[in-house]
Amino acid sequence: MLLALNLRIAVGEIPPVLRDLQLNDIGRSLLVTIPVICFSLAAFAGPPLSGRLGEERGLLVMCAALCAGLALRPWWPSFSLFAGTILCGVAVAVMNVMMPSVLRRRFPHHVGEMTAAYTMSLSIGAGLAAGFTVPLVHVFGGSVALALAIWAVPAAIAFAVWLPQLGQPRPGARAKGSDISLLKDRHAWQITIFFGLQSALFYTLLSWLPTIYRDLGTTPAAAGAVLAVMSTVGIAGNFAAPLLANRFGRPRLAVMCTGGLTMLGLIGVLVAPSRLALLWATLLGIGTGGTFSVTLLLMASRARDAVIAARLSGMAQGIGYMISALGPLVAGLLHSMSGGWHLPLVVTIGICGVMLATGLGAARQGVIAR
């Protein structure tokens, strides 16, 4: 759980202090874009690294890289801010890819419960980073550098806690068929597209939901509260969805529930945004948090073994984050073209429908044996 907290802490504390960084608009935009790019490109390095070192050693190496990146970042406005952010993004991306394989191998009979704990820890980590960084700036006398550097401490603790895991045996012979590309497997593509679309929806809401409410005339505090509610209740979705899928043995039911809640929330924002704003935020939080957990559960449970789980995770996250990067961009372009939020919301609801259909296919019975 401590490792999961550090995955989100590593990249979660940048946005609250963007205005305090000595950067122009281009530099700030680049800084928040780097993690998503790293999540996509570096994800493909996860399976080869885990195959060579094993997940336990690979995670330790990436945790060390994360510590280095967090310690390097505060020395802006020089090159170090961006170099450290790239290092953090790469480390988090590779660890994210390795985790479904670890859960599949070490907790084969408790994949649902461990996925719930893992994704819940991710959300808690993001909340801690977002909630405490700005107060830390004030505690340290306005020093953003110290407020950023302090997050290297939990990463270092996670490194120390993970050290005993090196007692696990190194990977043995590669599983039969593990060299066959998953790009030929329909089920793997369904999981990949499901992951990409749910991520696109989440990042679209994260980027534009407060702006939608600001344009409707709400105060900045109220618009921020909507996003805060969505992020907070997402923890419930993170925890409940994998348990629902695992306990009842019906992952499709979890997909229908989480995808349906997300669609209801989007429709609510479209037709009656101001009347029940917190209700729509709650539905969106539970829905998007739950779909993220379900995608990770499918990566672990639909693979024949840990080797395939690592390869499937690398494919789904590598390609999926490429898809997700288009979500906020398309929504912004549609808003500029139409001059309002009606068209972007309608298109987003349509994407949610495609996500739901793809998720039902991804959650079907069967294992990926390539």
Residue pairs with C-beta under 8 A, 6 or more apart in sequence:
1 117
1 118
1 121
2 154
2 157
2 158
2 161
3 59
3 63
3 95
3 158
3 161
3 162
4 99
4 117
4 118
4 119
4 121
4 122
4 125
5 121
5 122
5 124
5 125
5 128
5 154
5 158
6 63
6 66
6 125
6 154
6 155
6 158
7 92
7 95
7 96
7 122
7 125
8 122
8 123
8 124
8 125
8 126
8 129
9 125
9 126
9 128
9 129
9 151
9 154
9 155
10 66
10 69
10 70
10 88
10 91
10 92
10 151
10 155
11 35
11 85
11 88
11 89
11 92
12 125
12 126
12 128
12 129
12 130
13 129
13 130
13 132
13 133
13 147
13 148
13 151
14 31
14 32
14 35
14 85
15 32
15 130
16 130
16 133
16 134
17 133
17 134
17 137
17 144
17 147
17 148
18 28
18 31
18 32
20 137
20 144
21 27
21 28
21 31
21 76
21 77
21 81
21 144
22 76
22 77
23 31
23 76
23 77
30 82
31 81
31 82
31 85
34 82
34 85
34 86
34 89
35 85
35 88
35 89
35 92
36 203
36 321
36 324
36 325
37 89
37 325
38 86
38 89
38 90
38 92
38 93
39 89
39 92
39 93
39 96
39 317
39 321
40 93
40 317
40 318
40 319
40 320
40 321
40 322
40 325
41 93
41 318
42 89
42 90
42 93
42 94
43 93
43 94
43 96
43 97
43 313
43 314
43 317
43 318
43 321
44 314
44 315
44 318
45 90
45 93
45 94
45 97
45 314
46 58
46 93
46 94
46 96
46 97
46 98
46 310
46 313
46 314
46 317
47 97
47 310
47 311
47 313
47 314
49 58
49 61
49 94
49 98
50 58
50 97
50 98
50 101
50 171
50 310
51 171
51 174
51 307
51 310
52 58
52 171
53 61
53 170
53 171
54 168
54 169
54 170
54 171
55 98
55 101
55 102
55 105
55 306
55 310
56 102
56 162
56 165
56 166
56 168
57 166
57 170
58 94
58 98
59 95
59 98
59 102
59 162
59 165
60 159
60 162
60 163
60 165
60 166
62 91
62 92
62 94
62 95
62 98
63 91
63 95
63 155
63 158
63 159
63 162
64 159
65 87
65 90
65 91
66 87
66 88
66 91
66 92
66 95
66 155
67 152
67 155
67 156
67 159
68 84
68 87
69 83
69 84
69 85
69 86
69 87
69 88
69 91
70 84
70 88
70 148
70 149
70 151
70 152
70 155
71 84
71 149
71 152
72 80
72 83
72 84
72 87
73 80
73 81
73 84
73 85
73 88
73 148
73 149
74 80
74 81
74 84
74 144
74 145
74 146
74 148
74 149
75 81
75 84
75 145
76 145
93 317
96 313
96 317
97 310
97 313
97 314
97 317
97 318
98 310
98 313
99 118
99 296
99 313
100 115
100 296
100 299
100 300
100 303
100 309
100 310
100 312
100 313
101 300
101 303
101 306
101 307
101 309
101 310
101 313
102 306
103 111
103 114
103 115
103 118
103 300
104 111
104 300
104 301
104 303
104 305
104 306
104 309
105 305
105 306
105 309
107 113
107 114
111 242
111 246
111 297
111 300
111 301
112 242
112 243
112 245
112 246
112 247
112 297
112 301
113 242
113 243
113 246
115 242
115 246
115 293
115 296
115 297
115 300
116 238
116 239
116 240
116 241
116 242
116 243
116 293
117 239
118 296
119 238
119 239
119 242
119 289
119 292
119 293
119 296
120 235
120 238
120 239
122 238
123 231
123 234
123 235
123 238
123 289
124 235
126 231
127 231
127 232
127 235
129 151
130 231
133 147
133 148
133 151
134 147
136 146
136 147
136 150
137 143
137 144
137 147
139 147
140 146
140 147
174 307
175 304
175 305
175 307
175 308
177 369
177 370
178 307
178 308
178 311
180 370
181 370
182 188
182 308
182 311
182 312
182 315
182 368
182 370
183 189
183 315
184 370
185 368
185 370
187 302
187 361
187 362
187 364
187 366
187 368
188 312
188 315
188 316
188 368
188 370
190 358
190 361
190 362
191 295
191 298
191 299
191 302
191 312
191 316
191 362
192 315
192 316
192 319
192 320
193 320
193 323
193 358
193 362
194 291
194 295
194 298
194 355
194 358
194 359
194 361
194 362
195 295
195 299
195 316
195 317
195 320
196 316
196 319
196 320
196 321
196 322
196 323
196 324
197 323
197 351
197 352
197 354
197 355
197 358
198 288
198 291
198 292
198 295
198 355
198 359
199 292
199 320
199 321
199 323
199 324
199 327
200 323
200 324
200 325
200 326
200 327
200 351
201 262
201 288
201 291
201 327
201 348
201 351
201 352
201 355
202 288
202 292
202 324
203 324
203 325
203 327
203 328
204 327
204 328
204 330
204 331
204 348
205 227
205 230
205 284
205 288
206 227
206 328
207 327
207 328
207 331
207 332
208 328
208 331
208 332
208 335
208 341
208 344
209 223
209 226
209 227
209 230
209 269
209 281
209 284
210 220
210 223
210 224
210 226
210 227
211 223
212 269
212 273
212 341
212 345
213 222
213 223
213 226
213 273
213 274
213 277
214 220
214 223
215 341
216 273
216 274
218 274
218 277
222 277
225 278
226 277
226 278
226 280
226 281
227 281
229 278
229 281
229 282
229 285
230 281
230 282
230 284
230 285
230 288
231 285
232 285
233 281
233 282
233 285
233 286
233 289
234 285
234 286
234 288
234 289
235 289
236 285
236 286
236 289
237 258
237 261
237 285
237 286
237 287
237 288
237 289
237 290
237 291
237 292
237 293
238 289
238 290
238 292
238 293
239 293
240 286
240 290
241 254
241 257
241 258
241 289
241 290
241 291
241 293
241 294
241 297
242 254
242 293
242 294
242 296
242 297
244 250
244 253
244 254
244 257
245 251
245 253
245 254
245 294
245 297
245 363
246 297
246 301
251 294
251 297
251 298
251 301
251 363
252 360
252 363
252 364
254 290
254 294
254 363
255 291
255 294
255 356
255 359
255 360
255 362
255 363
256 356
256 360
257 290
258 286
258 287
258 288
258 289
258 290
258 291
258 294
259 287
259 291
259 352
259 355
259 356
259 359
260 287
260 356
261 283
261 284
261 286
261 287
261 290
262 283
262 284
262 287
262 288
262 291
262 352
262 355
263 287
263 349
263 352
263 353
263 356
264 283
264 287
265 280
265 281
265 282
265 283
265 284
265 287
266 280
266 284
266 345
266 348
266 349
266 352
267 349
268 276
268 279
268 280
268 283
269 280
269 284
269 345
270 342
270 345
270 346
270 349
273 280
291 355
291 359
294 359
294 363
295 316
295 320
295 362
298 362
298 363
299 309
299 312
299 313
299 316
300 309
300 313
302 312
302 362
302 366
302 367
302 368
303 309
303 311
303 312
303 367
303 368
304 367
304 368
304 369
308 368
308 369
308 370
312 368
327 351
330 344
330 347
331 344
331 347
331 348
332 344
334 343
334 344
334 347
335 341
335 343
335 344
337 343
338 344
